[in-house]
Amino acid sequence: MQSTRSLYLAVATLVVAMLVGIYVDLESDAMHARHVEVNTGLERMLRLNQDLTNMVVLAVLEQNTLRTASYDTVDAALVATIQKLGQLTRQQTLSEEITALSADRDKLHVTEEAALRLMRMDLWQEAHQLMFAESYVLAKKIYEINSETAVVALTGELAKTVEYFDRIRLAALAMRIAALLLLLWVGAMFSRRLRSELAEQARLREAIAASNQTLEVKVLQRTAELEAANQRLATLSATDALTGLANRRSFDQAWEAEWQRASRQGLPLAIAMVDVDQFKPYNDHYGHQAGDVCLKLVAQTLGGTAQRSGELVARYGGEEFVVVLPGLAGAEAAAAMERIRATVQGLGVPHAKATVANVVTVSIGVAACVPQLGHSSAALVEAADAAMYRAKAQGRNRVVLAQ
């Protein structure tokens, strides 16, 4: 009978202790969440206020009203943050600090609004004097000090709350220990099972944590590999595999962009079509591997010309290449390509089947114009292509400028 009463007492004490503990945990979590929200709001308030001040100061220093384009938006966010902080701290001792901060901010806002009005009237000197006046600087300093004070007060209040709930938690723990001591003599067999179950739960948590960590590592590795593969794919899709130059698809995109840019700016634009002379006989005589080497040498020589912004060298197809020369008129482009033609001939790559020279040479057609909006860019490419065929018809190893 005594043991039964002791068991009931122990169970009742344990239940009460558990309820107290649950209540303490819930209240503590709620209080902590509220304080965290207040702290976050304070930090946001300080940051937004700094942003507003910086906007106005930079606008005054640079005499640029665009710096304050987002002033109203940031100010509205700051006002909303201060109002929310006032609601969160209404039942706390910190509410007075928040009210003081709001008042300090209103003073700063009045000065900044006045400076904005002066700036919009192009009264920059008056706006500068207002923003760097001793009264404004002092009010700003007071606002910063009050902000720091509010943060310190929040920290102190949180510490007191934590200490209070820790004492209640300790009392609940003492009640639990007393109840457990009473239950020990009737629960020895159950305690063993409980320890075993707790150990198994801990082991399972560790196993799950280890599995999750391994999975995260694998996901990160797979993501990195996928990004690298996508980057390689993007590079390959825009690059000719043999020569390393831009491919036809990349040229089409770049050419259209350069055409539109030249049209808008009214600048000249030139394009050159380059063809390796009698490349098929070269391939037949020396073999395809030697032919590939020959194309690579020509591509390297052409690639050295793309040094200015917008210039592009691409493999157009087979033994044919294309060079985009923005900003050059026809004569300038032809002169540049003449230097390329001479450089290719100067490589001295033997060509036993050539009818013009005993080395590899190129025929080049050049076309240039000042693009007009609404005109087709394909016409200039066709003109350069036709000029290239005239270069071949006139004996190869030469540059012909389209008229």
PENOR-V657682 format. One record per backbone hydrogen bond with DSSP energy under -1.0 kcal/mol. CO is the residue of the C=O (numbers start at 1). NH is the residue of the N-H. If there is no record, write none. Layout:
co = <CO & CO>
nh = <NH & NH>
This chain:
co = <1 & 2 & 3 & 4 & 5 & 6 & 7 & 8 & 9 & 10 & 11 & 12 & 13 & 14 & 15 & 16 & 17 & 18 & 19 & 20 & 21 & 22 & 23 & 24 & 25 & 26 & 27 & 28 & 29 & 30 & 31 & 32 & 33 & 34 & 35 & 36 & 37 & 38 & 39 & 40 & 41 & 42 & 43 & 44 & 45 & 46 & 47 & 48 & 49 & 50 & 51 & 52 & 53 & 54 & 55 & 56 & 57 & 58 & 59 & 59 & 64 & 65 & 66 & 68 & 70 & 71 & 72 & 73 & 74 & 75 & 76 & 77 & 78 & 79 & 80 & 81 & 82 & 83 & 84 & 85 & 89 & 92 & 94 & 95 & 96 & 97 & 98 & 99 & 100 & 101 & 102 & 103 & 104 & 105 & 106 & 107 & 108 & 109 & 110 & 111 & 112 & 113 & 114 & 115 & 116 & 118 & 119 & 122 & 123 & 124 & 125 & 126 & 127 & 128 & 133 & 134 & 135 & 136 & 137 & 138 & 139 & 140 & 141 & 142 & 143 & 144 & 145 & 146 & 147 & 148 & 149 & 150 & 151 & 152 & 153 & 154 & 155 & 156 & 157 & 158 & 159 & 160 & 161 & 162 & 163 & 164 & 165 & 166 & 167 & 168 & 169 & 170 & 171 & 172 & 173 & 174 & 175 & 176 & 177 & 178 & 179 & 180 & 183 & 187 & 188 & 189 & 190 & 191 & 192 & 193 & 194 & 195 & 196 & 197 & 198 & 199 & 200 & 201 & 202 & 203 & 204 & 205 & 206 & 207 & 208 & 209 & 210 & 211 & 212 & 213 & 214 & 215 & 216 & 217 & 218 & 219 & 220 & 221 & 222 & 223 & 224 & 225 & 226 & 227 & 228 & 229 & 230 & 231 & 232 & 233 & 238 & 240 & 245 & 246 & 247 & 248 & 249 & 250 & 251 & 252 & 253 & 254 & 255 & 256 & 257 & 258 & 259 & 260 & 261 & 262 & 262 & 268 & 269 & 270 & 271 & 272 & 273 & 274 & 275 & 278 & 279 & 280 & 281 & 282 & 283 & 287 & 288 & 289 & 290 & 291 & 292 & 293 & 294 & 295 & 296 & 297 & 298 & 299 & 300 & 302 & 305 & 308 & 312 & 313 & 314 & 317 & 319 & 320 & 320 & 321 & 322 & 323 & 324 & 325 & 325 & 329 & 330 & 331 & 332 & 333 & 334 & 335 & 336 & 337 & 338 & 339 & 340 & 341 & 342 & 345 & 349 & 351 & 358 & 361 & 363 & 364 & 365 & 366 & 367 & 369 & 372 & 377 & 378 & 379 & 380 & 381 & 382 & 383 & 384 & 385 & 386 & 387 & 388 & 389 & 390 & 391 & 392 & 398 & 400>
nh = <5 & 6 & 7 & 8 & 9 & 10 & 11 & 12 & 13 & 14 & 15 & 16 & 17 & 18 & 19 & 20 & 21 & 22 & 23 & 24 & 25 & 26 & 27 & 28 & 29 & 30 & 31 & 32 & 33 & 34 & 35 & 36 & 37 & 38 & 39 & 40 & 41 & 42 & 43 & 44 & 45 & 46 & 47 & 48 & 49 & 50 & 51 & 52 & 53 & 54 & 55 & 56 & 57 & 58 & 59 & 60 & 61 & 62 & 63 & 64 & 67 & 68 & 69 & 71 & 74 & 75 & 76 & 77 & 78 & 79 & 80 & 81 & 82 & 83 & 84 & 85 & 86 & 87 & 88 & 89 & 92 & 95 & 98 & 99 & 100 & 101 & 102 & 103 & 104 & 105 & 106 & 107 & 108 & 109 & 110 & 111 & 112 & 113 & 114 & 115 & 116 & 117 & 118 & 119 & 120 & 123 & 122 & 124 & 127 & 128 & 129 & 130 & 131 & 132 & 137 & 138 & 139 & 140 & 141 & 142 & 143 & 144 & 145 & 146 & 147 & 148 & 149 & 150 & 151 & 152 & 153 & 154 & 155 & 156 & 157 & 158 & 159 & 160 & 161 & 162 & 163 & 164 & 165 & 166 & 167 & 168 & 169 & 170 & 171 & 172 & 173 & 174 & 175 & 176 & 177 & 178 & 179 & 180 & 181 & 182 & 183 & 184 & 187 & 191 & 192 & 193 & 194 & 195 & 196 & 197 & 198 & 199 & 200 & 201 & 202 & 203 & 204 & 205 & 206 & 207 & 208 & 209 & 210 & 211 & 212 & 213 & 214 & 215 & 216 & 217 & 218 & 219 & 220 & 221 & 222 & 223 & 224 & 225 & 226 & 227 & 228 & 229 & 230 & 231 & 232 & 233 & 234 & 235 & 236 & 237 & 247 & 244 & 240 & 315 & 251 & 252 & 253 & 254 & 255 & 256 & 257 & 258 & 259 & 260 & 261 & 262 & 263 & 264 & 265 & 266 & 267 & 327 & 369 & 325 & 367 & 323 & 365 & 321 & 363 & 282 & 283 & 284 & 285 & 286 & 287 & 291 & 292 & 293 & 294 & 295 & 296 & 297 & 298 & 299 & 300 & 301 & 302 & 303 & 304 & 305 & 307 & 311 & 324 & 246 & 322 & 320 & 276 & 316 & 317 & 274 & 314 & 272 & 312 & 270 & 328 & 333 & 334 & 335 & 336 & 337 & 338 & 339 & 340 & 341 & 342 & 343 & 344 & 345 & 346 & 348 & 360 & 354 & 351 & 277 & 275 & 400 & 273 & 402 & 271 & 269 & 375 & 381 & 382 & 383 & 384 & 385 & 386 & 387 & 388 & 389 & 390 & 391 & 392 & 393 & 394 & 396 & 395 & 364 & 366>
